[in-house]
Amino acid sequence: MKIVRPFSFVLAIALFTPAIRAQDGVKKDDKANTAISYYKDVRPILQQHCQGCHQPAKAQGGYVMTDYPNLFKKTEKEVIGVVAGKPADSELVKQITAHDGKKPAMPRGKDPLTDRDVTIIKQWIEQGAKDDTPASAKLPTVDANHPPVYTQSPVINAIAYSRDGTLLAVAGYHEVLLHKADGTALVARLIGMSERIQSLAFSLDGQWLAVTGGNPGRFGEVQIWNVEKRTLKMSIPITFDTVYGASWSPDSKLIAFGCADNSLRAISAETGKQVLFQGGHGDWVLDTVFSVKGTHLVSVSRDRSMKLTEIATERLEDNITSITPGALKGGLQAVDRHPTKDELLIGGADGTPKLYQMFRTKDRKIGDDFNNIRNYGTMPGRIFAVKFNADGSRVVAGTSYDGKGEVRVYETTTGKLVSTAKGVNGPIYAVAHHPKESVVASAGFEGIVHLNDAVTGALVRDFVPVPVKGAKK
Ligand code: HEC
């Protein structure tokens, strides 16, 4: 897969904006005649700056901006968002324009749009506000009134138990499905903007569910759901690609995640504002976890490294794994932290779950892998998911290999193999330990959730987590 590096990425965006295009060839005065594209020019602006607060699951001001027809509807205050041909009569334009010396009302609480973005939106409306979305890119509306329809179970990239152990959250298409933890009932569908959900994480106080995902190559998103009310508290647009590996700080105030622009980031769960950016990785950042005290963040990447970042300074402090050429075998996919100790469990392309200490107790020497505490048995294929159980006594890992997969439980301190989950056949992308019972959940390519006894490996239950059209109940 192509690696997108930050600088070329910024350049690529700049090259596609109309203002730059206008410079090569079209004279500035002719700009009014340049046809503005809804799909290529306007939609990305709305996606990045507006849709977080103006989407079906969270329609602030009664105004939805995630699809073309809704732009022309009335807001809660009975004013029309977009009046084709008339920017001055369009509430959307009024909201992004400064009045009486006050900064524009929208986007609420954020920096105003650039003059260039405002001009693009105005010109598009002036030119008739047409929809030029290619037929191939037109997707059916998906919201609470039009829930995703499945003809087969989707690939499952993430699962997580709620902190009290009553719910199992499963990533679907465009939604997170909340099941009773024993897999006997679907209790809620959290439908949001992102088509693809990459990670799920409940806050430690149990109140919130962080969801990361996006639409590949178009936008990334972090969603924060109120677990009890099942409402979307916030949707934060992040970069132009899906985002990965959500984790919560111990005080439930920050959410960290990894991006396909190789950055590790953290945002405030209260305001959505970015509080940390670390660009030290050389490839996609796929998973994150906080230290016990919440002072540090750990990130793993396809660049094969596990890095330690100090939160207060946003400074890259250490490479936890060895960075000696040849010492690292393939990208890292997943990281989890021991529930009470600063010890890290990682898994990746080499198929061996490994335990590391987070903080170095000896100076780094070239070639050492001093922080490595223990390796567990090598599993067939690549590891996509690793997790500790609630007291840290066991670890679980899930793999994918040639269309097959395996889930194994090991004893943390002895490395002894405890069980191999029975009834698991297809590639596994997600694993979880029940917080109170001796049960491991796993899921992946086949779209089936397996619940296995962690000690014996016996299959307790398996189920398809989505309603499949035409399937027998
Ligand atoms: C952080 C959240 C947030 C973001 C981002 C945001 N809005 Fe809003 N928007 C709101 C809230 C809250 C309201 C309702 C407040 C009100 O009625 O004054 C609202 C109301 C509106 C309304 C209706 C106003 C009316 O008088 O009926 C429009 C139009 C609007 N926003 C456009 C935009 C546009 C365009 C963007 C992006 C450039 C944007 N918003 C970004 C939160 C947001």
Residues whose N, C-alpha, C, O or C-beta is under 5 A from the ligand:
A	BS01	HEC	H49 C50 C53 Q60 G61 Y63 T75 E76 K77 E91 L92 Q95 M106 P107 R108
